[in-house]
């Protein structure tokens, strides 16, 4: 018979994962428009793969938090991983996150990403990465205005 503490912990963990999944399911599903990538076959293919492989079920393109991180502002950012590492999100990171996701779990997200290693061709990976890059890095905060020097005191 399982210990009550272990059972409560297991139930709490399962409840948290279920809550995350239900929250994501309750959100309106966005469908990235492949036509938005007109003019570039790789972007169009990436947009199509983003939908067809199910990425859109867990990753938003508009900054909303879902089961996985949004791709808006992802490329060019720095991510903290559950391993304690901080990594720059570049082409190599995106490819590695798609093909070996359990080594690249971002802090604050469950380790739920499917492994696409061996399932996507190099051309498909290139297309998905090109599509994710399209959403760019987060905007840098505007520099704080310089403080005006105190007016000199009169004599």
C-alpha positions as CSV (number, residue, x, y, z in Angstrom):
1,X,0.0,0.0,0.0
2,X,1.5,3.4,-1.0
3,X,2.3,5.8,1.8
4,X,-0.3,8.6,2.2
5,X,2.4,11.3,1.6
6,X,3.6,9.7,-1.6
7,X,0.0,9.2,-2.8
8,X,-0.9,12.9,-2.1
9,X,2.3,14.1,-3.9
10,X,1.5,11.9,-6.9
11,X,-2.1,13.0,-7.0
12,X,-1.0,16.7,-6.7
13,X,1.5,16.3,-9.6
14,X,-1.1,14.6,-11.8
15,X,-3.7,17.3,-10.9
16,X,-1.2,20.0,-11.9
17,X,-0.4,18.4,-15.3
18,X,-4.2,17.9,-15.9
19,X,-4.9,21.5,-15.0
20,X,-2.2,22.8,-17.4
21,X,-3.6,20.6,-20.2
22,X,-7.2,21.7,-19.5
23,X,-6.2,25.4,-19.3
24,X,-4.5,25.0,-22.7
25,X,-7.5,23.2,-24.2
26,X,-9.9,25.9,-22.9
27,X,-8.0,28.6,-24.7
28,X,-9.1,29.4,-28.2
29,X,-6.8,27.6,-30.6
30,X,-4.9,29.9,-32.9
31,X,-4.1,28.6,-36.3
32,X,-1.0,30.2,-37.8
33,X,-1.8,31.3,-41.3
34,X,0.6,29.7,-43.8
35,X,-0.5,32.4,-46.3
36,X,1.2,34.9,-44.0
37,X,4.5,33.4,-45.0
38,X,3.9,33.9,-48.7
39,X,6.9,34.5,-50.8
40,X,9.1,32.1,-48.9
41,X,8.5,28.4,-49.4
42,X,10.5,27.5,-46.2
43,X,8.4,29.8,-44.1
44,X,5.2,28.5,-45.6
45,X,6.3,24.9,-45.1
46,X,7.3,25.7,-41.5
47,X,3.9,27.3,-40.8
48,X,2.2,24.2,-42.2
49,X,4.4,21.9,-40.2
50,X,3.7,23.9,-37.1
51,X,0.1,23.0,-37.4
52,X,0.4,19.5,-38.9
53,X,2.9,18.2,-36.3
54,X,0.8,19.6,-33.5
55,X,3.1,22.4,-32.3
56,X,0.2,24.8,-32.2
57,X,-1.5,22.7,-29.5
58,X,1.1,23.6,-27.0
59,X,2.9,26.7,-28.3
60,X,1.3,30.0,-29.1
61,X,2.5,32.5,-31.8
62,X,1.0,35.5,-30.0
63,X,2.8,35.4,-26.6
64,X,0.1,33.5,-24.7
65,X,1.4,31.0,-22.2
66,X,0.3,27.5,-22.9
67,X,1.6,24.1,-22.1
68,X,4.9,25.1,-23.8
69,X,6.5,28.5,-24.3
70,X,5.2,30.8,-26.9
71,X,7.4,31.2,-30.0
72,X,6.7,34.9,-30.1
73,X,9.9,36.5,-29.0
74,X,11.6,33.1,-28.5
75,X,14.4,33.4,-31.1
76,X,17.3,35.5,-29.8
77,X,16.2,35.3,-26.2
78,X,17.9,33.5,-23.3
79,X,16.1,30.7,-21.6
80,X,16.7,29.1,-18.2
81,X,16.5,25.3,-18.4
82,X,15.6,22.9,-15.7
83,X,19.2,21.6,-15.8
84,X,20.3,24.9,-14.4
85,X,21.8,26.1,-17.7
86,X,20.9,29.4,-19.4
87,X,21.0,29.1,-23.2
88,X,20.7,31.4,-26.1
89,X,17.8,30.5,-28.3
90,X,19.5,30.3,-31.7
91,X,19.1,27.9,-34.7
92,X,21.1,25.2,-32.9
93,X,19.0,25.4,-29.8
94,X,15.8,25.2,-31.7
95,X,16.9,22.2,-33.6
96,X,18.1,20.5,-30.4
97,X,14.9,21.3,-28.6
98,X,12.9,19.7,-31.4
99,X,15.1,16.5,-31.7
100,X,16.0,16.0,-28.0
101,X,13.5,18.0,-25.9
102,X,14.1,16.3,-22.5
103,X,17.6,17.9,-22.5
104,X,16.1,21.3,-23.1
105,X,13.1,21.7,-20.8
106,X,12.6,25.4,-20.0
107,X,12.0,26.4,-16.4
108,X,8.3,26.7,-15.6
109,X,7.1,24.2,-18.2
110,X,6.4,20.5,-17.9
111,X,8.6,18.0,-19.7
112,X,5.8,17.3,-22.2
113,X,7.5,18.1,-25.5
114,X,7.4,15.1,-28.0
115,X,10.7,14.1,-29.5
116,X,10.8,14.8,-33.3
117,X,14.3,13.3,-33.7
118,X,14.2,10.9,-36.7
119,X,10.6,12.0,-37.5
120,X,11.4,15.3,-39.3
121,X,13.8,15.6,-42.2
122,X,16.6,18.1,-42.1
123,X,14.5,20.2,-44.6
124,X,11.5,20.0,-42.2
125,X,13.7,21.1,-39.3
126,X,15.0,24.0,-41.4
127,X,11.5,25.1,-42.3
128,X,10.2,24.9,-38.6
129,X,13.3,26.8,-37.4
130,X,12.8,29.5,-40.1
131,X,9.1,29.8,-39.1
132,X,10.0,30.2,-35.4
133,X,12.7,32.7,-36.2
134,X,10.0,34.8,-38.0
135,X,8.5,35.7,-34.6
136,X,11.8,37.2,-33.6
137,X,13.4,38.1,-30.3
138,X,11.6,39.9,-27.5
139,X,11.6,43.7,-27.8
140,X,14.3,45.3,-25.8
141,X,13.1,47.6,-23.1
142,X,13.5,51.2,-24.0
143,X,16.4,52.7,-22.3
144,X,15.4,54.5,-19.1
145,X,15.5,58.3,-19.6
146,X,18.6,59.9,-18.2
147,X,17.9,61.7,-14.9
148,X,18.3,65.4,-15.2
149,X,21.1,66.7,-13.1
150,X,20.0,68.6,-10.1
151,X,19.9,72.3,-10.8
152,X,22.9,74.2,-9.3
153,X,22.0,75.9,-6.1
154,X,22.3,79.7,-6.2
155,X,24.6,81.6,-4.0
